[in-house]
Amino acid sequence: MPRPTVAQLAYGASTVIFSTLAMLLLSQTSSGVGIAVIALAALALGLLVAMTVPGARGAQQEAAGTAPEGERVPTAL
């Protein structure tokens, strides 16, 4: 498995931070279970965002015809 890029780490971390703050402010929860659920949801969302960053770059490379030969470029269905 390749190591995450700086962009992936930045997008994932900022997604986790901002989504956690937004969900905590909107839900106004104060219970430990509610905070734990929100934290897990934010982590899952951050992971999803971080893993989709290369997909956008690959689609741009495919459209421009600059993808390295032999590299599998993900395509939208």
C-alpha positions, -999 to 999 in steps of 0.1 A, spaced: 0 0 0 15 34 -10 22 60 16 -3 89 18 7 121 2 8 155 19 -24 165 2 -42 134 14 -30 141 50 -40 177 48 -75 171 33 -82 142 57 -70 161 88 -90 192 80 -121 172 72 -119 154 106 -114 187 125 -141 207 108 -166 180 106 -161 172 143 -166 208 153 -197 212 130 -214 180 143 -207 188 179 -221 223 175 -251 212 156 -260 183 178 -252 200 211 -245 167 227 -228 165 261 -228 127 266 -197 106 262 -215 82 239 -227 110 216 -192 125 214 -177 91 207 -201 85 178 -194 120 164 -157 114 166 -159 80 149 -181 95 121 -157 123 116 -127 99 114 -146 78 88 -154 109 68 -118 121 69 -106 87 58 -130 87 29 -120 122 18 -83 114 21 -86 82 0 -106 99 -28 -80 126 -34 -59 105 -58 -90 95 -78 -96 131 -88 -60 135 -99 -61 103 -119 -92 114 -137 -76 146 -146 -45 128 -159 -66 104 -179 -86 133 -195 -53 150 -204 -37 118 -216 -7 122 -192 -12 92 -170 20 71 -168 20 40 -189 10 9 -170 -6 29 -142 -42 20 -136 -63 52 -135 -97 49 -117 -127 59 -138 -161 70 -127 -190 46 -133 
